[in-house]
Amino acid sequence: MADTDRSAGAVRAGEAPQRAGLVLIALIVVAGVANLNLSVANVALPSIGRAFDSSQTSLDLIAVGYSLGLAASVLYLGALGDRYGRKLMLLLGMGLSVPACLLAAYAPSDTVLFAARLLGGFSAGLAYPTTLALITALWSGPGRTKSIALWSAIGGGIAALGPLVAGALLQNFWWGSVFLITLPLVAVALLLAWFLVPSGVNETSDPVDNLGGVLSVVLVGSLILSINFAPVPNKGVLAVGLAVIALAALIGFALRQRAAANPLYDLHVARRRVFWVAACAGVIVFGSLMGAAFVSQQYLQNVLGYSTLEAGAAFLPAVILMVLVAPRSAQLVETRGARFTLLCGYVSLLLAFGWMLAFWQEGSPYWQIGLAYAFIGVGVGLAGTPASHSLTGSVPVRRAGMASGTADLQRDLGGAILQSVFGALLTAGYASAFAATLASTPDAENISGDMRNVLTKSFSSAADAAQQYPQYAGQITAAAKRSFLDGADWAYTAGIIAILAGAVLVFFLFPRKEEEQRLLADYHSEDNG
């Protein structure tokens, strides 16, 4: 193993705090590009649906496309960064994000838009895991905890601000304008990364497990697509086929990692209790944030009639509290341990989804909306830092790419899975409720099959039908709102189940503070011979 450690020692020793601060700013800005691109599509979904007459499944895929590209590629590209240079991956990722944003902004169809979102996720896969890997390599001890807290808080805040900025643009410009938001930030990120980010920090000369990397891409991609196609009529065979491919890729990936001399994903490290429990906990935490944003932005516009700007601004309580709470969660991790901090975050997330299920109805006042968002902000602010901190602290620095890749998977795979699950349930619940409404209509036999398909396709399709048949507009709109609420309730219930499962996992399997510190010390001793 040939590792280098140029530039890292000064930051860890505190000899160049100003330089360290500038490097951290550069890494946060780079991560901000990925975070902002991740969230801007949600507020534009109703506008995109109207522009392309998209089905709910197409909107689900557009929403999840960026997470899918990032989650599928993040492990492989993180390993390539460890081997060929993390700074190089930062610059490549920022450069590729430019054509991805332009293609999304001017996409001629929703299919092309999905492909552009997928490409954007891949560009983020080049850059985003590298930011946390460099933080892991450049800082240690409490300094690392604080840096991760700032990285998590500001990154989450930028992502949460995406709907607000996108909503403001949609007031005056076309739907594609939201995908151009990050271009000025990309220019800043490229300059900061070029001049400030050090090269050769704890990188390795070991060969990359390319076969394992390809299998990881196939595994994540086929799994997420399978979930999205599961509720679509006449797509059952495709969904099952994708699920079979995902299972085969999982088996092949596990066998490859056991046999490879230098595995992409060190299963010995992944079996460490602090590592895998934190990974699973983070999947649910960040998935809850992204899933809630995905459903709620459509709810605010479709059911409550919010403008795009109002819908984006409604998310501000989550943004503010996430940024305020995350740095304090770092102090809580140091004093009470990651387990306690994670559980506090889970309690807040459970309150958020329970509140949405109970009180988010047609005509709900804003205070009921804002309170749920506040619970989400507190929950993610508390739980995000310990989830990432425990991952990075339980692996050797030479495996920083694996740790950061897993930390990214917490957010991106969690977001992709829960967005896909929420989207599938929203689609199925909406279609089922509207079909039941049509069946109970006195003149149901007079409604053609084509019209039934239009009305059950998505809320935007039903809204278009209401405009075409003004004599039935009130009935169609009312039925579409009720049906959307039914589908959303299915999604909120799934969120509650996922959060409860994560809380049980953390409560029983994540070590308390003293045991966690002992385990981390044992891991460090083992990794250093």
C-alpha positions, 0 to 999 in steps of 0.5 A: 500500500502506497499512501501519501499524506501531503497537506493533511498534517498541517490541517490536523495539527492546526498549523494553518487554520485559515488555510483549513477554513478556506479548504472547507469552504471550497469543499462545501461549495462543491457539495452545494452544487450537488445538493442544489441540483438534487432538490430543484426539480421537486417544486417544478414537477407540477409545471413539468407535468403540465408541459409534457402531460407526464404520467405520475410515474414519469414525474417520479422518475424525473424527481428520482433521476438525479439521486439514482445517477448519484447513488448508482455511481458513488461507490465506484467513483469514490474508489476511482477518486482514492486511486486517481486523485480526489481533486481531479474527480472534483474538477471533472464532476463540476465540469460535467455538471454544466452540460447536464444542467443545460440538457435538463433546462432545454429538454424536448421531452420528459424522457430526455429530461430524465436522462439529463437528470441521470447524467447530472447525478453521475457528475455529482458522483464524481465530485460529491463523495470526494468532499467528505473523503477529503474532510475525513483525510484532512481532519481528525478528532473534534475538528473532523466532527465540527467539519462534518457538521458544517458540511452536513448542515450547510449542504442540507440547507442549500438543498432545502433552499432549492425549492425556494429559489426554483419557485421564485424563478418559476414565477417568471420563467419556464420550468427549465430555468430551475436547472440553470440555478447552479451554473454560477455556483459551478463557476465558483466551485471550479475556481475554489477547487482548482486553487484551494483543494490539495492534491495527494491526500491519503490516496492509494496506488492500489488497483480499482476493482472495476468489476465490482464497480460495474456490479454496484452500478447495475445493482443500485440502478436496477433496484431503484427502477424496479421500485418505480415501475412496480405500480405501473399498469402493464409494467409488472414484467419489467419491474420483476425483471429489474428486481431479478437483475438487482438480486443477481448483481447483489450476489455477484457483488458480494462474491466479487468483494470476497474474492478480490485482492483489493475489493471496492467495498471492504466487507470486513470493514462494512461488518463493523457494527458502528459502520453498518448500523450508522449506514442503515440509520442514515439511509432512513434519515436522509430518505425521509427528508427527500421523500417528504420534500418530493410529496409535499411540494406536489401537495402544496401546489396541487391540493392547497393551490400554492404558487411555486414561490409559496411552495418553495418558501413553505420549506424554510422552517426545515432549512433554518432549523437544519442549519441551526441544529446540525452544529449543535448535534456535533456537540451532542455527539461529543458529549452524549454519543452518536446513539443518543443523538440519532434517536433524538433525530428519529423522534423528531422525524416520527413527529413530522410524518405523524403530523403530516398523516394526521393534519395535512388535508385539503384546506390545511392552514400554513402553521400545520404545514410549517410545523411538520417542516420544522420537525423535519429540519430538527430531525435531519439536523440532529441525525445527519451528523452522527450518521456520517461521523460514525461511518467515517470514524470507523474506517481507516483513512485509506478507505476514506472513499469507501466511507464517504461513498457510503455516507453519500449512499445514506443520502442518495440511496435513501433518497432514491429508495424512499422517493421511489417508494413514496412515488410508487405509493402515491401513484398507486394510491391516487389511481386506486382512489380515482378509479373508485370515485369513477366506479361510484359515479352514477353515469360511470358506464358513459366514461370511456376507457381513454378518459379513465386512463387520463384521469387516473394517470396523474393529477396534472392529467386530470387538471388538463381534462378539467380544462377541456371539460369545463362543465365537469371541472369542479367534480374532476378537480375535487376528485383529483385532490381527494385521490392525491391526498389518499396516495399521499397518506399511503406515502406518509404511512410508509415513512412512519414505518421506515422511521420506526424500523430505523429507531428500533435498529439504532436503539437495540444495535448501535452502541452507547457512547462508552462502547462506541468509543471502545469499538472505534479505538479497537478499529483504529488499532486494528487498522494500524497494525 
